[in-house]
Amino acid sequence: MAGKILNIGKAVASKGFGAVSNIEAAGKAALHGKPTSEIMQALKSGKEQIPSYPKVNLYGTLHLTIHSARDIPIMDTTARSSDPYIRIKIDGTKGPRTSTQYQTLQPVWEEMINLPMTGEVGCITLVVKDDDKYSSNELIGYIHLPVDQLCRGVNRQEWRIEGVTGMVTLSCYYLPADQQAATPAVVES
């Protein structure tokens, strides 16, 4: 299956990367499934704090591929499923999102998201949410990714969603601007 590629603009990338969330205690308190009320309160109140990962000065593109997830909690009790998607935050600044995968607890995205990096970056946060058609989208949980580790490359690795039992599989690589070549012209014979 061919993946979808998303690009974010320079406006989002240039805002810098700041606060996300320090909700480890709430995550540890979660019981098999739905996020705890502490997680929901942290998101609604805006009192999220970004983990203090070392900042890395970057000028290039981080290519993040979100492959799939497993064991997403049931957020729609009537349908006994969820409609998950992932929103990306770069040091707290809202970025792009994946498509919504409807009525599944084992979503498959295979989406590459190109994140232009222009400055100091410490943390990329994946905010896993349930898409609700008639009400506000529900928070499922967070994954905090240290940028210094991502820049070394991640080859299809699972990351635990804080606050629930689910996992997200992703891979990524960083390409510095001075190594990015122009797209070659297609020559037909």
N, C-alpha and C positions, 0 to 999 in steps of 0.2 A: 504494500500500500504506500503510495507516495505521500510524503508529509507536506503539511502546509507551512509556509514561511511567513512570519510576521516581522515587520520592522517598526521600530519606534522612532519618532522624530527627534531632532536635536534639542527641542525645547524640553522634553522630558529628561533626556540624557544629561543635559547641561545643568539641571537643577541640583545635581549632586546627590549624594547618598547619605541618609541620616537615620533617624530613629525607627525601629520596628517594634519588637515586643519582647519583654522579659516575663513570660507567663509560664515558666517552668513549673512553679508550684501548682498552678491551676492544671497544667497538663498532667502532672503526676497524680492529681486528685481525680482525674477523669476515670469513669468506669465504662469499659467496653462499649464504646459507641459515641453518642452525642457529646459535643463539646460541653465543658462545664460552664456554669453561669458566670464564673470568674473570667473565662475567655471572652464570652459575649460582652460582659461589662467593660473589659479592657478595650475591646474594639469600638464599642459605642461611645465610650467616654473619651477616646483619643489619648488615653494614658499609656499607650504602648511605649516601650523602650527598646531600642535596638541593642542586640548583644554587642559587646565591645570587641569586635574583631579588628585585627590590625588593618589600617587603611593602606591601599595600594594605589600608586599614581599610574593611571592607565590612559593610553591614547590608542584606541583601536576598537575592535568589535568582539564582544563575547557572544558566541553562538551557542545558545542553550536549547537543547532538544528535550521536550517533555514527552516521554514515551507512553507511560501508562500509570495506573495506580491500582492498588488492591486493598481489599478490606475497608472500603469507604463505609462509614456508618450509615444506617438508614435514617434519612432526614424526613422522608414522606411516609408516615406510618400507614396511610391508606393504601398506597401503591407498593409498600414494603421495598422501596428503593430510594435512590437519590438522583439528582441531576447535577453532577459535579462539573466545576470548571476551576481553573487556577488563574489568579491575578498575580502579576509580578510587581514587587516594589523594590526599588533600588535605593538603599539607605533611607527608606521611609517614603520616597517619592513614588506615587502611583504610576505604574507602567502598563504594558499591554496585558492581554489575557488570552487564554486558550478558548477554543470553542466549548460549548456546553455538550456534554455527553449525557443523553437523556435516559432515564430509568435504568441505571446500572450502578452496581457497587464495585465493578471491576472496569473502569473506563480505560479506553485506549485513545490517545490523541495523536501521537507521532507528529507533533508540531515543532518546527524549529522557529525560535524567536531570536532575532538578531538585535542585540543590545549595544548601541554605540556607547563607548566609554571615553569620557573626556575629563579626566581629573581624578581626585582621590575617591576611592570607593572601598567600603568595608564589608557591607552585607547586602545580599540579595535575599529577599523574603518571598516565598511562594505562599500566597494566601489561598487556601482551598475553601471553596464556597459551594453552596447548593443553590442553583438557580430556581427561584420561585417566580412563577408567572404572575400571581395575583397579590404578592406581598413582597417585603424586602428580602433580599437574598440572605440566607443563613450562613453564618460562619461554621465551617467544619474544623479548621485548625490551621496551623502555620508550619512552615519549614524555613529555618534560617540557614542560609548558605554562606560560608566565609569566602569572600572573593579571592583571597590569596590562594586558597585551595582550588577554586574553580579555574583560575588562570593556569594552573599546572595541568589542567585537563582532567576530566572525569569520564571514564568509559563505562557507561550504562550501570549506574550505581543506584541502589535503593536508599531512600531517606525517609525516616519516620516522621509522620505528621504529629506535631505536639498536641497533646490533649486527647488523642484518639488512638485506636489500634492500627490505623491505615498507614500505607507506605506509598511513596511516589518514586517511580523510576525515571531517571534523567541522565543525560550525558551532555558534555559541553567542551568547548575549546575556545581559547582566546587567540585572536589574530591581531598583532600590533599593526598600526596604520602603515608603518614603513614596509611591511611584508605583504600588504594587500595590493595585488596587481589589478589592472583594469581588466574588465571582462573581455575575453578574446572574441573577436568577430567570428561568426559562423561562416565557414566557407563550404559552399556546396559544389560537388563535383559533377 
